Amino acid sequence: MDPDEILLETESAMEKGYDYLTHEFAAVRTGKASPALVENIDVEAYGVSMKLKQMAMISTPEPRMVVIQPFDGSTTKDIERAIKESKIGINPVTDGKLIRLPIPPLTEERRRDLVKMVKQMTEESKIRVRSARRDGMEGMKKVSKDGGVTEDAIESYEKEIQKLTDAFVKKIEDTAALKEADIMKV
């Protein structure tokens, strides 16, 4: 494998680490309703586990209300149970075939708990980026041992990997700061 491929793979892995963070942040509750809050909840129905977004139409008709309309009315109880068992902390209200999730305003204590969760997700994402950095550096060392590439070239590629790492860590921290501010905003 040549150094350019290693660099591209490293950048791709770091991008996946950042994408993981944005995906996880979508499910963290802020003061307003969002379909992303519930769309990735696993629902056990028909003997298999599926994401809620595959089983129902999710909408937000009001700023503090999520409405879930199952495609199959017989799965309403399964969806309701999955929401109760999830970590979002909202009790569903079933109205025939519709499930309503009233989003209560966040308390100060709950906001702090959510910020702690965001910090934990941020750290996990940084670990993914650092892991990609380590893999890239190891790949460069292997190329260096195999020969064919000068030490100076390897050193410049390693500096490039470090620049990528620094850029992604900053991007992660900036995104986390925005999310924390959004959560703490009353």
C-alpha distance (Angstrom), angle and dihedral (degrees) to the residues before:
residue distance angle dihedral
M1 . . .
D2 3.77 . .
P3 3.82 125.1 .
D4 3.82 94.0 -108.7
E5 3.82 90.9 58.0
I6 3.79 90.5 48.3
L7 3.80 89.8 51.0
L8 3.82 92.1 50.1
E9 3.80 92.5 47.3
T10 3.80 90.8 48.6
E11 3.80 91.6 50.8
S12 3.80 90.7 47.2
A13 3.82 91.5 51.2
M14 3.80 90.7 49.1
E15 3.80 90.3 49.8
K16 3.81 88.8 53.2
G17 3.81 89.1 52.2
Y18 3.81 89.5 54.6
D19 3.81 92.4 44.6
Y20 3.80 88.5 53.1
L21 3.80 88.7 57.0
T22 3.80 95.2 49.6
H23 3.80 90.3 47.0
E24 3.81 91.9 51.2
F25 3.81 92.4 44.9
A26 3.80 90.7 56.1
A27 3.80 89.2 66.2
V28 3.81 94.5 49.8
R29 3.75 110.2 101.0
T30 3.76 121.9 -121.6
G31 3.79 126.0 177.8
K32 3.79 94.7 -74.2
A33 3.79 135.5 62.3
S34 3.80 120.3 -99.6
P35 3.82 132.4 171.6
A36 3.83 87.7 -133.4
L37 3.80 86.9 68.9
V38 3.80 91.7 73.6
E39 3.80 109.5 11.0
N40 3.82 95.2 96.5
I41 3.80 97.2 46.8
D42 3.82 110.1 125.9
V43 3.80 112.2 -122.1
E44 3.80 121.7 -164.4
A45 3.83 106.8 -142.1
Y46 3.80 135.6 141.4
G47 3.80 87.7 14.3
V48 3.81 93.8 -63.7
S49 3.78 136.9 86.4
M50 3.82 116.9 -113.7
K51 3.78 136.2 170.2
L52 3.79 114.6 -101.8
K53 3.81 91.8 -121.8
Q54 3.84 88.2 62.8
M55 3.80 91.8 54.0
A56 3.79 104.9 40.8
M57 3.76 148.0 21.0
I58 3.80 109.9 -106.8
S59 3.80 121.4 -158.9
T60 3.80 140.8 162.8
P61 3.82 107.9 -141.3
E62 3.82 91.2 169.2
P63 3.83 132.2 29.0
R64 3.82 91.5 -109.4
M65 3.81 101.2 35.8
V66 3.80 134.2 77.8
V67 3.80 115.5 -166.6
I68 3.80 120.9 -160.0
Q69 3.79 119.3 -165.0
P70 3.82 111.6 -172.8
F71 3.81 116.7 -140.9
D72 3.81 87.5 -138.3
G73 3.81 115.3 40.3
S74 3.81 91.5 -150.3
T75 3.82 90.3 68.9
T76 3.81 94.2 59.6
K77 3.83 93.5 98.6
D78 3.83 91.7 47.0
I79 3.81 91.4 51.4
E80 3.79 91.6 46.3
R81 3.83 91.2 51.3
A82 3.83 92.0 48.3
I83 3.81 91.6 51.6
K84 3.81 91.5 49.7
E85 3.83 90.7 49.9
S86 3.81 93.9 46.7
K87 3.80 122.9 94.2
I88 3.83 96.6 -113.9
G89 3.81 93.6 95.8
I90 3.81 98.2 -139.0
N91 3.79 123.8 127.4
P92 3.81 112.9 -137.3
V93 3.81 120.9 -132.0
T94 3.80 112.2 -147.2
D95 3.78 117.1 -149.5
G96 3.80 107.0 -180.0
K97 3.79 104.7 -67.6
L98 3.81 94.9 -11.8
I99 3.79 124.1 86.0
R100 3.78 115.7 -156.1
L101 3.78 123.4 -162.3
P102 3.80 111.1 -163.3
I103 3.80 107.3 -156.1
P104 3.80 108.2 -142.2
P105 3.79 119.4 -153.2
L106 3.79 112.0 -91.6
T107 3.78 118.9 -106.6
E108 3.79 119.8 -133.7
E109 3.82 90.3 -108.9
R110 3.82 92.6 50.7
R111 3.80 90.5 48.4
R112 3.81 90.0 54.3
D113 3.81 90.6 48.8
L114 3.81 90.0 51.3
V115 3.81 90.8 49.5
K116 3.82 89.0 52.9
M117 3.81 88.7 51.2
V118 3.82 90.0 49.9
K119 3.82 90.7 50.9
Q120 3.80 90.1 51.1
M121 3.83 91.9 50.0
T122 3.81 89.1 47.2
E123 3.79 91.1 53.5
E124 3.83 91.4 48.4
S125 3.79 89.5 52.6
K126 3.81 91.8 49.2
I127 3.80 89.1 50.9
R128 3.81 89.2 54.4
V129 3.81 90.5 51.5
R130 3.81 92.6 47.5
S131 3.79 90.0 48.1
A132 3.81 89.4 53.9
R133 3.83 88.3 49.2
R134 3.82 91.1 51.9
D135 3.82 91.6 48.9
G136 3.81 90.6 49.1
M137 3.79 92.6 49.4
E138 3.82 91.4 48.4
G139 3.80 89.3 50.3
M140 3.79 90.3 52.4
K141 3.82 91.5 49.7
K142 3.80 89.3 51.3
V143 3.82 91.4 50.9
S144 3.80 88.8 48.3
K145 3.82 92.0 53.1
D146 3.81 92.2 47.0
G147 3.79 89.1 55.5
G148 3.77 129.2 -141.3
V149 3.80 93.6 105.1
T150 3.79 124.1 76.0
E151 3.79 122.8 -119.9
D152 3.82 90.2 -117.8
A153 3.81 91.2 54.8
I154 3.81 91.2 48.9
E155 3.81 90.0 49.0
S156 3.81 91.4 52.1
Y157 3.84 90.5 49.3
E158 3.81 89.9 50.2
K159 3.81 89.5 51.4
E160 3.81 88.2 50.7
I161 3.82 90.5 52.0
Q162 3.82 89.4 50.5
K163 3.82 90.5 50.6
L164 3.81 89.4 51.6
T165 3.80 90.4 49.1
D166 3.80 92.5 50.4
A167 3.82 91.6 47.4
F168 3.81 93.8 50.3
V169 3.81 93.5 45.0
K170 3.83 89.1 52.1
K171 3.81 90.9 47.6
I172 3.82 89.9 50.5
E173 3.81 92.6 48.4
D174 3.82 92.0 48.0
T175 3.81 91.9 50.0
A176 3.81 90.6 47.7
A177 3.81 91.7 50.1
L178 3.81 90.4 52.6
K179 3.80 91.5 48.9
E180 3.82 92.1 48.4
A181 3.80 90.6 50.1
D182 3.82 89.8 49.3
I183 3.81 91.3 51.4
M184 3.81 94.7 47.0
K185 3.83 93.2 46.8
V186 3.81 108.5 105.2
